[in-house]
Every structure is written in C-alpha cells, then in structure tokens.
Amino acid sequence: MLVYGLPACAVAGPGFLIQSYFLNFATDVLLLAPAAVGILLASVRVWDAVSDPVTGYLTDRTRSRLGRRRPWMFAASPFVAVAFVAVWNPPQALGPFALWVWAALALLAFTTASTAWNIPHAAFGAELSRDPHTRTRIFGLRFMCTITGVAASFGAMHEIVNADDPRAEAGILALFAAAGMALLLWIPPLSLHEARGSPARRTPSPLQSVRAVLGNAQARRLLFVGFAEDMAMGAQGAVAPYMVIYVLQRADMIGVVPAFFIAPMVLSVPLWITLSRRLGKARTWILAQCGGSLAYASLFTLGQGELGTAIAMLSVAGTFSGCGGPLGPALLADVVDRDARDSGIRREGVFFAAWIFVGKASGACVVLGVGLALQAAGFEPNAPLNPASDLAIRACLGIAPAVMFGGGVVALWRYSREAE
C-alpha cells in the first residue's frame, strides 16, 4: 500500500502548486492580465480533462509483458518532471504575448504527461484488491500522500512569495521538485505487478466505453459529487494566496495558514474510514458534506486581519473535506465491480478516467471563475483591496464551496437509494 500510495505526492504537489498559485504568480510576478491567465489555465485544464477518457480507454486496451498500467507510468515519469521545470522557468527576455505562449505550451506538456501517469495509477489502485474495505484503506493512504504533496506545495509557495526574487526562486524550487519526481514516479511500475488475467477478453469501442460510464446511474451520481467537492476545494486553493496576502494581510504566513486546512484533512482520514465501516461509505460521506457546507459558509464572514478566526474555520473545513478523498474512489471501485458482473468487462481505466476528468474540469471552472471574478471586481495586484475585490475573494472562499457541498449531499442521498 505504501509503495503504491507514496508516489502520488509527486504528482499532486506540483499539480496543486500550478492550480493554486500559478494564477497569482502570473499576475503579480510575470505581470500578465488576470483574465488572460484565467482563460489560459481553464483552456489547458479543459484539454487535460478531455484527454482523460482517451487515456483511460487506451490503458484498458494496452497489452504488454508489463501489463496495462505500468508501461504508461514508466513512459510518462520523465516528461512530468521536465515539463514542470519549464512551467516555472520562462526566459527573462520574453514579452507578454510570448510569455503567455510559453506558459501555455509548458502547462499543456505538464498536464498531458501527468494524465498519462495519474490515470493508470488510479486504475491500478482499484485492481490491487477486490475487498471493498481494503480498497478504502488503499485509496485512503493514496489520498493522505496526495494531500502531503499539496502541503509541500504550500511550503514552496511560501518560499516563492517571500523571496527577494520570486521568479528565480520558483525556478530553483522547480528543479529540486523535478529531481524528486523523477525518482518517486518510477516506484510503482518498478515495485508492483499487475494481476494476471486483468485485461478483458472483449474490448468495447471508445464510444461504448463512454456510454458504459455515462449510462451508469450510480457512476453519474458519484461523478457529480466528485465534481462538486473538487470545485469547493479547488476554490480554496485558487483563492488561498489572495486570502492570506490581501484579506489577512499576512504574506509571511502564506505557507503556514493552509497547513491548518491540510493537516486536519490528512489526520481525519482514519476517522472517516472507521466510520465508513459502521455507517457505510455513502452515509459517512453525506455526513461530512453537510458539515463541510456549514464550515465553508462561515469563511464568507472572515474579516481583514482575522488570522485566528481564519485558522479555526479552515481547521473545521479541512476535517470535513478529508472524507471524500478515500471514500469517493472506493465507492467508484465498487461501481466498477458491479459493472464487471453485468458486462463481463473490467474497465477500471475508463471509470477512473471519468473520475479524474471531473476533477480537472472542476479545476478549469474554478480558475476561470476566480480570474474573471477578480477582473470584474477591479482587482489590482500589489495594492490594497477595494470593497468589490474583497467581496469577490470572500465569496469564492466561502459561498461557492458551501453551495457545491450542498449539491453533493443531494447527489449522494440519491446514490445511496440507488445502491440499495
């Protein structure tokens, strides 16, 4: 389980750093327009999301001595590292448009390579065990390692924001991160072996595979909940730098404040796994979504300079947000089992590609929405907030996530009724 889960941090951390900080880095350091950067990040995320089903389908069809998943992880690992370095090391001589093009190409390369590693890795997790509770533990550990990578990305963000030369610091940290990625991402394909006989005897067409996912009512419910929860937490990530720098007015705490959200999220995972054995996975997730909706809504009331209040609110929100990470993929693996019994085909790649697709699609919506909201509110980088910008940041921080979690409660309630 550790060999499988640990390397997840090497993709999640760099990916989250891009999702949560690149918008702020591009506006405050590279001096690009917020709307232009928002459109860029949203476009790259849409491409990344669209490529997910294709990758999942191809991994299900792959036939090799190494299996279906391992060849993809072997091939993608070096490209993930090199592309991440390119994202944070644009040439100094580039003008605004050339800089925008460089960022677009580097982000496109990184997200494509990440997809080629992440989707087979997620599908691999569903194949390591057929026991539902063991799979909850497998995905729980994967989620904890993922969030640990996210925590490291906030530490990198702190170093960049408080550096004398943020652009140079970002480039140096990217090189160190790439070295770690190059080592960690090869651990699962080198150390784990796929179960014999896992490839399906019958191979449906791509359209049939997509229909199998979209036509599965239980899968649709889970995908919507995943989308809603990723939207809520993605908004936290995208707005966090603005909250710390402009609302709390504590740029020196940019790498510390998010820890009070992330640490409870990681530490709460064993609690949610234990509760899921007693209450059931769906009911446990409903409970967490209800609490999360209230916790996120409280963040809207956050006032300028209220550091202690922000830490308390974020800790509660992080605790409730730790539930979906392990339980969502575990529930989806159960759906894959039921689909396999009905169809005679195991297609973990396609189902988990859809799961990752909705996560990335939600990221595209978040960065576009935050970028446009800041632009419309008249946000000015490196200057005191105007009332409209302050309202926009607090709404993205609290109201939007609360609504998303509330929608997840409704969808999970319907899922639990259908599963019964």
Secondary structure, 3 states (H helix, E strand, C coil): CHHHHCCHHHHHHHHHHHHHHHHHHHHHCCCCCHHHHHHHHHHHHHHHHHHHHHHHHHHHHCCCCCCCCHHHHHHHHHHHHHHHHHHCCCCCCCCHHHHHHHHHHHHHHHHHHHHHHHHHHHHHHHHCCCCHHHHHHHHHHHHHHHHHHHHHHHHHHHHHHCCCCHHHHHHHHHHHHHHHHHHHCCHHHHHCCCCCCCCCCCCCCHHHHHHHHHCCHHHHHHHHHHHHHHHHHHHHHHHHHHHHHHHCCCHHHCCCCCHHHHHHHHHCHHHHHHHHHHHCHHHHHHHHHHHHHHHHHHHHHCCCCCHHHHHHHHHHHHHHHCCHHHHHHHHHHHHHHHHHHHHCCCCHHHHHHHHHHHHHHHHHHHHHHHHHHHHHCCCCCCCCCCHHHHHHHHHHHHHHHHHHHHHHHHHHHHHHHHHC
